[in-house]
Amino acid sequence: MALLDRIDTPAALEGLTPPELEQLAAEIRDVLVSTVSENGGHLASNLGVVELTIALHRVFDSPNDKLIWDVSHQAYVHKLLTGRRDSFPTLRQYGGLSGFTCRSESPHDPFGTGHASTSISAALGMALARDLAGEQHHVVAIIGDGALTGGMALEALNHASHLNTKIIVVLNDNGMAISPSIGGVSKMLNLLTRSPRYEHVKADTKRTLARLPLGGRVLRLITWLKARIKGALIPSAFWEKLGFSYVGPINGHKVGDVEAALRRARDAKTKTTIVHVLTEKGKGYPPAEKDSARFHGLAPNAHSSNGAPPSYSEVFGQTVLRLMKKDERLVAITAAMCEATGLDPAAQAFPERVFDVGICEEHGVTLAAGMASHDFVPIVAIYSTFLQRAFDQIVHDVCLQNLPVVFAIDRAGIVGEDGRTHQGAFDLSYLRCLPNLTVAAPKDEDELRHMWFTATRLGGPMAVRYPRGRGIGVPLTGEPHELPVGTSELLRSGDDVTIAAVGPAVWAALAAAEELAASGIECAVVNARFVKPLDSEMLLPLASKSGRLVTVEENVLAGGYGSAVLEAMESAGLAGVRVERIGLPDLFIEHGPQELFRSMFDLDRDGIVRRVRAAFAELGAGIAASLLETPSGSS
């Protein structure tokens, strides 16, 4: 890393020759592959922006100039060039660098962007603040990986065209989100940038011009031909009609070409300039070039999964496919995550019934509501953290009209290394408050199958949340069957403490109950299954009998399952029951292994045991006293 080791600040990029810039790009790619292969993270996206990032830092003066990455999983190269090279091996590790831009991590990160399509709005806000303060710096939004398909980005462009303030929007066009981008905007961009016709026209034009004599007439001819080609094929008209200046398309893997385009945008007097840069996702690493979807995001220490239980996402996808074969009313909708949510098999089998809306969660939910109003049953598969973006649509378009939309909430709870922007910590709280909505969480992958069968036959809105990662390993046998809505499951009896748990936390509760039993504390364990409606008929008598109740959930305590239980006890006038709630605290959880945070927040076996002993210390004291009172010779 002869060159990269010399880059402590962006200013160190000045003076590098073209061959040195190529060497630097190669060194950066080596570091990306080695680090992400070990730590996990977003590989293909970052491989594609190496030259673009170098050019940005050679043209703009960060942190004085503001560079906003969207989505900022593309910002690994940016981190390497802005003083974080030595700490880069800690990427996505607990206490280490975030996998996204983070304001508290570096002054070179002016805005955190873990969700797509936010950069242009943020850039416009920063530019307005700059103008009001009388400052002169540049504000640049780098938007890619499908983020321009998001409605929020288009809203911001619409507003930017109305304002007299300058921002620069760099469109990192790789034709991809996680999977290939879809929709009219993508098609418009691809009209030129991925068009064989344009390449043939350009090559023929160059050959023709090469045979002509030099002179003003030829220069005018070149200009005339270029204008005609642009007018016919390049999507510049779209931007210019909006009032933006358009530069491009530029080969994003030639630093010199990108620099020239960025300087032109920097020095332009126009309000907003769009710099259209073409990049290849996975560039420079053949496996990622061949399969950029697979290498979009890698798990830490990626290894073969042969013999491991299927993931919850895979079980969801297999179950949906099975149900769609038997019920023509079922359709599926996802927001640019067909493969990641497990819907790809269903999409291949029923392409006319699986809809990828792009990075448009709000539209996806209301699209589902529209289909549900005409006797279809849409299954909307969206990660917990991204479903937050469609809260109003869930309220107004689905629940208010009591439409049979099923929400498949993947990555609920602690997700691990993606950190604060991606932890699915809030869904129970933001969904439980909504009338008409049934909210459920399976204890394992087999129960997940039965919940989908139940949800698709409910006749009203239902949300099923499940975690990131592989299942428990229980057998998946028999046909999915219906579960009685609002009923929980008593898995273990005990008179001393009642433990009611949500989702896979049930298994930690069972393990804790076994350990406590070894010391004489007998715990009843309840698999909640349904957070709403709550099974008060089972839970409250158990709690009343034991006088001690523990709730366990991988959700924030504020407004979650434990809160629902307390509300039910208050409504029933149940007094004299001591309650200990175990869940996520009132903070944004950083990045790190799932197991670490489950241990940290007492969501594993040892944590539940510790909390039971601490909350109900008299149980241990009573057992000790009874042992002391046991007559000699008895057991």
Secondary structure by P-SEA (a helix, b strand, c coil): cccccccccccccccccaaaaaaaaaaaaaaaaaaaaacccccaaaaacaaaaaaaaaccccccbbbbbccccccaaaaaacccccccccccccccccccccccccccccccccccccaaaaaaaaaaaaaaabbbbbbbbbccccccccaaaaaaaaaaaaccbbbbbbbbcccccccccccaaaaaaacccccaaaaaaaaaaaaaaaaccccaaaaaaaaaaaaaaaacccaaaaaaaaccccccccccccaaaaaaaaaaaaaccccbbbbbbbbbcccccccccccccccccccccccccccccccaaaaaaaaaaaaaaccccbbbbbccccccccaaaaaaacccccccccccaaaaaaaaaaaaaacbbbbbbbcccccccccccccccccccccbbbbbccccccccccccccccccccccccccccccccccccaaaaaaaaaaaaacccbbbbbbbcccccccccccccccccccccccccccccbbbbbcccaaaaaaaaaaaaaaacbbbbbbcccccccccccccaaaaaaacbbbbbccccccccaaaaaaaaaaaaccccbbbbbbcccccccccccaaaaaaaacccaaaaaaaaaaacaaaaaaaaaaaaacccccc
